[in-house]
Amino acid sequence: MQVTIVGRHTEIPEQTKAYIERKLEKLPRFYDRVMQIEVVIDGQSPGNAVEIVVSVAKHREFVVQETGEDVLACFDVCVDKMEGQLRRHKEKVRNRKHPEPPQAEAEKT
């Protein structure tokens, strides 16, 4: 998994980069086909904007954005959103490949 951290119109301290990389290491736990993650921190917009783009195998890219005053708080919100997107996608793929048999549906009702 390749992680790229980019700062637009701002410098990113090494401590912040280490925190971001540590949090992003957990994303493949939600969907194991994560190939590349790109984090863009923009300091020019009002406040700070954080965007995370995750590329996975055999699927489109997942993108989340958050704007606020604190970069780390925005990043944490973005990671939570990304975890939800990856979890929902994994459930869709899993349910499509292994549908429940008709007998199980009849027993539920």
Residue frames as a rotation matrix with the C-alpha (Angstrom) as fourth column:
MET 1
0.588 0.809 0.000 0.00
0.809 -0.588 0.000 0.00
0.000 0.000 -1.000 0.00
GLN 2
-0.509 -0.746 0.430 1.42
0.765 -0.621 -0.172 3.33
0.395 0.242 0.886 -1.09
VAL 3
0.477 0.612 -0.631 0.69
0.828 -0.554 0.089 6.42
-0.295 -0.565 -0.771 1.02
THR 4
-0.451 -0.544 0.707 1.19
0.725 -0.685 -0.065 9.94
0.520 0.484 0.704 -0.36
ILE 5
0.330 0.485 -0.810 0.77
0.842 -0.539 0.020 13.03
-0.427 -0.688 -0.587 1.83
VAL 6
-0.385 -0.372 0.845 0.66
0.785 -0.613 0.088 16.37
0.485 0.697 0.528 0.02
GLY 7
-0.039 0.341 -0.939 0.37
0.713 -0.649 -0.266 19.88
-0.701 -0.680 -0.218 1.43
ARG 8
-0.031 0.101 0.994 -1.02
0.853 -0.515 0.079 22.65
0.520 0.851 -0.070 -0.77
HIS 9
0.181 0.027 0.983 -0.12
-0.069 -0.997 0.040 26.15
0.981 -0.075 -0.178 0.33
THR 10
0.717 0.012 0.697 1.08
-0.691 -0.117 0.713 24.77
0.090 -0.993 -0.076 3.67
GLU 11
-0.392 -0.854 -0.342 3.91
-0.625 0.520 -0.583 22.78
0.675 -0.015 -0.737 5.21
ILE 12
0.755 0.622 -0.207 3.10
-0.312 0.619 0.721 19.55
0.576 -0.480 0.662 7.04
PRO 13
0.102 -0.745 0.659 5.22
-0.995 -0.065 0.080 18.81
-0.017 -0.663 -0.748 10.13
GLU 14
-0.560 -0.432 -0.707 6.86
-0.487 0.862 -0.141 15.37
0.670 0.265 -0.693 10.41
GLN 15
-0.923 0.266 0.279 4.89
-0.159 0.396 -0.904 14.64
-0.351 -0.879 -0.323 13.58
THR 16
0.013 0.972 -0.233 1.62
-0.712 -0.155 -0.685 15.20
-0.702 0.175 0.691 11.70
LYS 17
0.017 -0.080 -0.997 2.81
-0.908 0.416 -0.049 13.01
0.419 0.906 -0.065 8.81
ALA 18
-0.896 -0.395 -0.201 3.65
-0.265 0.842 -0.470 10.21
0.355 -0.368 -0.859 11.24
TYR 19
-0.606 0.752 0.259 0.18
-0.298 0.088 -0.951 10.50
-0.738 -0.653 0.171 12.85
ILE 20
0.209 0.696 -0.687 -1.52
-0.920 -0.098 -0.379 10.41
-0.331 0.711 0.620 9.44
GLU 21
-0.292 -0.396 -0.870 0.45
-0.715 0.695 -0.077 7.35
0.635 0.600 -0.486 8.31
ARG 22
-0.983 -0.071 0.170 -0.29
-0.175 0.647 -0.742 5.53
-0.058 -0.759 -0.648 11.58
LYS 23
-0.254 0.964 0.075 -4.05
-0.447 -0.048 -0.893 6.13
-0.858 -0.260 0.444 11.18
LEU 24
0.242 0.351 -0.904 -4.05
-0.968 0.024 -0.250 5.15
-0.066 0.936 0.346 7.49
GLU 25
-0.778 -0.580 -0.241 -2.42
-0.585 0.809 -0.059 1.79
0.229 0.095 -0.969 8.22
LYS 26
-0.682 0.573 0.455 -5.78
-0.114 0.531 -0.840 0.68
-0.722 -0.625 -0.296 9.64
LEU 27
-0.051 0.742 -0.668 -7.79
-0.884 -0.345 -0.315 1.23
-0.464 0.575 0.674 6.43
PRO 28
-0.482 -0.107 -0.870 -6.89
-0.674 0.679 0.290 -2.12
0.560 0.726 -0.399 4.77
ARG 29
-0.965 0.201 0.170 -8.55
0.005 0.660 -0.751 -3.79
-0.263 -0.724 -0.638 7.74
PHE 30
-0.156 0.971 -0.183 -11.91
-0.343 -0.227 -0.911 -2.55
-0.926 -0.080 0.369 6.38
TYR 31
0.933 0.346 -0.097 -11.24
-0.217 0.328 -0.919 -3.53
-0.287 0.879 0.381 2.75
ASP 32
0.403 -0.853 0.332 -8.16
0.183 0.430 0.884 -5.57
-0.897 -0.295 0.330 1.89
ARG 33
0.290 -0.279 0.915 -7.74
0.950 0.201 -0.240 -4.45
-0.117 0.939 0.323 -1.75
VAL 34
0.919 -0.041 -0.391 -6.50
-0.008 -0.996 0.086 -0.94
-0.393 -0.076 -0.916 -0.92
MET 35
0.500 -0.749 0.434 -3.63
0.847 0.319 -0.426 -0.13
0.181 0.581 0.794 -3.29
GLN 36
-0.596 -0.693 0.406 -2.92
0.624 -0.717 -0.310 3.58
0.506 0.068 0.860 -2.84
ILE 37
0.469 0.674 -0.571 -3.94
0.874 -0.448 0.189 6.34
-0.128 -0.588 -0.799 -0.44
GLU 38
-0.480 -0.567 0.669 -3.45
0.626 -0.756 -0.192 10.04
0.614 0.327 0.718 -1.13
VAL 39
0.298 0.491 -0.819 -3.98
0.903 -0.424 0.074 12.71
-0.311 -0.761 -0.569 1.53
VAL 40
-0.335 -0.328 0.883 -4.18
0.625 -0.779 -0.052 16.36
0.704 0.535 0.467 0.43
ILE 41
0.119 0.289 -0.950 -4.13
0.897 -0.442 -0.022 19.11
-0.426 -0.849 -0.312 3.04
ASP 42
-0.102 -0.038 0.994 -5.04
0.705 -0.707 0.046 22.55
0.701 0.706 0.099 1.65
GLY 43
-0.329 -0.121 -0.937 -4.26
0.881 -0.398 -0.258 25.55
-0.341 -0.910 0.237 3.81
GLN 44
-0.973 -0.115 0.200 -5.53
0.195 -0.871 0.451 28.25
0.123 0.478 0.870 1.46
SER 45
-0.182 0.976 0.118 -9.29
0.341 -0.050 0.939 27.78
0.922 0.211 -0.324 1.79
PRO 46
0.087 0.246 0.965 -11.06
-0.774 -0.594 0.221 29.28
0.628 -0.766 0.138 4.82
GLY 47
0.631 -0.013 0.776 -9.71
-0.605 0.617 0.503 27.08
-0.485 -0.787 0.381 7.57
ASN 48
-0.600 -0.800 -0.028 -8.04
-0.685 0.495 0.534 23.88
-0.414 0.339 -0.845 6.43
ALA 49
0.560 0.744 -0.364 -9.37
-0.827 0.473 -0.304 21.38
-0.054 0.471 0.880 3.93
VAL 50
-0.521 -0.656 0.546 -8.42
-0.582 0.741 0.335 17.71
-0.624 -0.144 -0.768 4.13
GLU 51
0.518 0.624 -0.585 -9.13
-0.855 0.371 -0.362 15.28
-0.009 0.688 0.726 1.30
ILE 52
-0.370 -0.568 0.735 -8.43
-0.465 0.798 0.383 11.54
-0.804 -0.200 -0.560 1.25
VAL 53
0.402 0.390 -0.828 -8.46
-0.911 0.263 -0.319 9.57
0.093 0.883 0.461 -2.01
VAL 54
-0.180 -0.393 0.902 -8.25
-0.481 0.835 0.268 5.77
-0.858 -0.385 -0.339 -1.76
SER 55
-0.001 0.093 -0.996 -7.60
-0.965 0.260 0.025 3.65
0.261 0.961 0.089 -4.83
VAL 56
-0.002 0.065 0.998 -8.69
-0.507 0.860 -0.057 0.01
-0.862 -0.506 0.031 -4.62
ALA 57
-0.924 -0.375 0.070 -8.32
-0.164 0.557 0.814 -2.88
-0.345 0.741 -0.577 -7.06
LYS 58
-0.777 0.587 0.226 -11.12
0.562 0.486 0.669 -3.37
0.283 0.647 -0.708 -9.59
HIS 59
0.295 0.888 -0.352 -13.15
0.947 -0.321 -0.017 -0.38
-0.128 -0.328 -0.936 -8.42
ARG 60
0.440 -0.066 0.895 -13.34
0.311 -0.924 -0.221 3.38
0.842 0.376 -0.386 -8.70
GLU 61
-0.697 -0.717 0.034 -11.63
0.281 -0.316 -0.906 5.68
0.660 -0.622 0.421 -6.21
PHE 62
0.384 0.723 -0.574 -13.18
0.878 -0.094 0.469 6.53
0.285 -0.684 -0.671 -2.86
VAL 63
-0.545 -0.525 0.654 -12.99
0.357 -0.851 -0.385 10.23
0.759 0.023 0.651 -1.95
VAL 64
0.457 0.647 -0.610 -13.83
0.878 -0.219 0.426 12.07
0.142 -0.730 -0.668 1.28
GLN 65
-0.378 -0.518 0.768 -13.39
0.358 -0.846 -0.395 15.75
0.854 0.126 0.505 2.20
GLU 66
0.483 0.492 -0.725 -13.65
0.873 -0.202 0.444 17.80
0.072 -0.847 -0.527 5.37
THR 67
-0.141 -0.468 0.872 -13.03
0.289 -0.862 -0.416 21.48
0.947 0.193 0.257 6.14
GLY 68
0.842 0.390 -0.372 -12.33
0.468 -0.186 0.864 23.02
0.268 -0.902 -0.339 9.53
GLU 69
0.771 -0.533 0.347 -9.85
-0.595 -0.798 0.095 24.87
0.226 -0.280 -0.933 11.70
ASP 70
0.145 -0.715 0.684 -7.88
-0.716 0.402 0.571 21.92
-0.683 -0.573 -0.453 13.12
VAL 71
-0.136 -0.285 -0.949 -6.11
-0.935 0.352 0.028 19.74
0.327 0.891 -0.314 10.54
LEU 72
-0.950 -0.302 -0.074 -5.96
-0.260 0.903 -0.342 16.64
0.170 -0.306 -0.937 12.75
ALA 73
-0.447 0.868 0.217 -9.64
-0.178 0.151 -0.972 16.87
-0.877 -0.473 0.087 13.68
CYS 74
0.301 0.521 -0.799 -10.57
-0.881 -0.167 -0.442 17.18
-0.364 0.837 0.409 10.00
PHE 75
-0.459 -0.558 -0.691 -8.33
-0.767 0.642 -0.009 14.23
0.449 0.526 -0.723 9.19
ASP 76
-0.930 0.136 0.341 -9.94
-0.136 0.734 -0.666 12.09
-0.340 -0.666 -0.664 11.90
VAL 77
0.037 0.993 -0.112 -13.42
-0.433 -0.085 -0.897 12.87
-0.900 0.081 0.427 10.53
CYS 78
0.179 -0.040 -0.983 -12.22
-0.982 0.060 -0.181 11.98
0.067 0.997 -0.028 7.01
VAL 79
-0.826 -0.521 -0.215 -10.81
-0.498 0.853 -0.155 8.66
0.264 -0.021 -0.964 8.21
ASP 80
-0.616 0.678 0.401 -14.13
-0.101 0.438 -0.893 7.82
-0.781 -0.591 -0.202 9.90
LYS 81
0.339 0.743 -0.577 -16.02
-0.699 -0.212 -0.683 8.64
-0.630 0.635 0.447 6.68
MET 82
-0.146 -0.489 -0.860 -13.59
-0.935 0.352 -0.042 6.55
0.324 0.798 -0.508 4.63
GLU 83
-0.935 -0.160 0.317 -13.94
-0.289 0.861 -0.418 3.58
-0.206 -0.482 -0.851 6.99
GLY 84
-0.126 0.977 0.171 -17.71
-0.233 0.138 -0.963 3.75
-0.964 -0.161 0.210 6.48
GLN 85
0.380 0.239 -0.894 -17.39
-0.897 -0.140 -0.419 3.88
-0.225 0.961 0.161 2.69
LEU 86
-0.526 -0.670 -0.524 -15.00
-0.757 0.649 -0.069 0.93
0.387 0.360 -0.849 2.61
ARG 87
-0.829 0.272 0.489 -17.14
-0.185 0.692 -0.698 -1.09
-0.528 -0.669 -0.523 5.04
ARG 88
0.209 0.967 -0.143 -20.30
-0.446 -0.036 -0.894 -0.49
-0.870 0.251 0.424 2.97
HIS 89
0.211 -0.197 -0.958 -18.51
-0.969 0.088 -0.231 -1.42
0.130 0.977 -0.172 -0.26
LYS 90
-0.829 -0.557 -0.049 -17.16
-0.539 0.818 -0.201 -4.62
0.152 -0.140 -0.978 1.27
GLU 91
-0.491 0.736 0.467 -20.67
-0.144 0.460 -0.876 -5.59
-0.859 -0.497 -0.120 2.44
LYS 92
0.423 0.656 -0.626 -22.10
-0.728 -0.165 -0.665 -4.97
-0.539 0.737 0.408 -1.05
VAL 93
-0.166 -0.578 -0.799 -19.42
-0.902 0.417 -0.114 -7.11
0.399 0.702 -0.590 -2.66
ARG 94
-0.932 -0.203 0.301 -19.82
-0.333 0.809 -0.484 -9.85
-0.145 -0.551 -0.822 -0.07
ASN 95
-0.204 0.944 0.261 -23.63
-0.246 0.209 -0.947 -9.92
-0.948 -0.257 0.189 -0.34
ARG 96
0.378 0.330 -0.865 -23.55
-0.893 -0.116 -0.435 -9.97
-0.244 0.937 0.251 -4.14
LYS 97
-0.382 -0.634 -0.673 -21.19
-0.778 0.613 -0.135 -12.92
0.498 0.472 -0.728 -4.33
HIS 98
-0.921 0.060 -0.384 -22.86
0.237 0.871 -0.431 -14.95
0.308 -0.488 -0.817 -1.58
PRO 99
-0.364 0.850 0.380 -26.60
-0.704 -0.518 0.486 -14.28
0.610 -0.091 0.787 -1.56
GLU 100
-0.594 0.247 0.765 -28.70
-0.619 0.468 -0.631 -15.88
-0.514 -0.849 -0.125 1.16
PRO 101
-0.954 0.299 -0.016 -30.56
0.229 0.762 0.606 -19.02
0.193 0.575 -0.795 0.08
PRO 102
-0.378 0.885 0.273 -34.36
-0.381 -0.417 0.825 -18.68
0.844 0.208 0.495 -0.31
GLN 103
0.184 0.439 -0.879 -34.93
0.587 0.669 0.457 -20.99
0.788 -0.600 -0.135 2.69
ALA 104
-0.601 -0.480 -0.639 -33.14
0.799 -0.330 -0.503 -18.62
0.031 -0.813 0.582 5.07
GLU 105
-0.911 0.311 0.272 -35.32
-0.249 -0.939 0.238 -15.71
0.329 0.149 0.932 3.93
ALA 106
-0.032 0.962 -0.272 -38.52
-0.154 0.264 0.952 -17.73
0.988 0.072 0.140 4.52
GLU 107
0.002 -0.025 -1.000 -37.42
0.853 0.522 -0.011 -18.65
0.522 -0.852 0.022 8.07
LYS 108
-0.908 -0.411 -0.086 -36.84
0.400 -0.783 -0.477 -14.99
0.128 -0.467 0.875 9.01
THR 109
-0.648 0.715 0.261 -40.46
-0.558 -0.680 0.476 -13.98
0.518 0.163 0.840 8.35
